Amino acid sequence: MANTDNIKFPKSNGMTVPEGYFDDFQRRMMANLPETAPAPVATRSKWQIIRPYVYMAAMFAGIYLMMNIFSLTSGFSSQSLPEFADVVNDQTLAYVDDYISMNDIDLYDDLYEAGVSLPESL
C-alpha cells in the first residue's frame, strides 16, 4: 500500500459567502418575487356538504337490508321447501359429509374395511 501520511486536506470546505450576505437576504428575495393576488376561497355547494352523510345513510340501509336477507334465508324448513327437504334427507349427502370431515388415516381405514387395496407406493 502507498503511504498516505503525506496527503494534506484543506481545513475549509470551499463554500463561503460574502460578509453580510444573509443580513438583508429576505428583503432582496421579496423584491425579486412577482406580486400575486391571494387565491379565492372556494365555497362548497350544499351537495358537497351533505354527500358524506348521504353515503353513510346508504351504507347503513344496505347493512340493514343485508341482515334482513340473511335472517329470511336462515329460516328455511322442510315444510317451506320440499325440494330442500329431499336434498337434506338424502342419504348420499350424509356420506359425503362424513368423508369431508375424515382425516387421511380414517379414510384409509374405511377403504381397507371396504376391501380396497392400496398400492405399496403410497
Secondary structure, DSSP 4 states (H G I P E B T S, - for coil): ----TT----SS-S----TTTTTSHHHHHHHHSPP-PPPPPPPPPHHHHHHHHHHHHHHHHHHHHHHHHHHHHTT--TTT-HHHHHHHH-HHHHHHHHHHT--HHHHHHHHHHTTPPPPTT-
